[in-house]
Structures are given as C-alpha cells and as structure tokens.
Amino acid sequence: MKRKDLIRHLTKEGCVLVREGGKYSVFLNPKTNKEIPVTRHNEIAGFAVKKICKELGIEMP
C-alpha cells in the first residue's frame, strides 16, 4: 500500500500526527490513546498496514 493512502486512511479514521522522528512519523488514535510509528517508505507492506491498524484499533482500509 502506498504510504500516502495509509496516511489518508488514518486521518479519516480520526488518528492524528503526533511527531516526526528520524525514520518514522508517529500517529495517535485519541479514542484509544494508542500511538504507533509509521515508516517513511513509499510502499508499506500489507502485514505492516494490518499491524498498524490493529494496534491503533481501527478498520483495515
């Protein structure tokens, strides 16, 4: 999945960008108060997308 599509999905689900790290952007789901880093690669593997969504407590795109 393209990174920009994942970011679009996360923001649509209510997640917010907390901070930018060296290699990651950290997103927070205010509903569950969980945060997770999202890598800055152009293409993100399907298993990584699944893990990110599961950790944040949102639906898969």
Residue pairs with C-beta under 8 A, 6 or more apart in sequence:
1 43
1 44
1 46
1 49
1 61
2 42
2 43
2 44
3 38
3 39
3 40
3 41
3 42
3 43
3 44
5 61
6 38
6 44
6 49
6 52
6 61
7 25
7 38
9 61
10 27
10 38
10 52
10 56
10 58
13 29
13 56
13 58
13 59
14 29
14 30
14 31
14 58
15 27
15 28
15 29
15 30
15 56
15 58
16 27
16 28
16 30
17 25
17 26
17 27
17 28
18 26
18 27
18 28
18 35
19 25
19 26
20 26
21 37
23 39
23 40
24 37
24 38
24 39
24 40
25 37
25 38
25 40
26 35
26 36
26 37
26 38
27 35
27 36
27 37
27 38
27 56
28 34
28 35
29 35
29 56
29 57
29 58
31 57
32 56
32 57
34 55
34 56
34 57
36 52
36 55
36 56
38 44
38 52
39 48
49 60
49 61
50 60
53 59
53 60
53 61
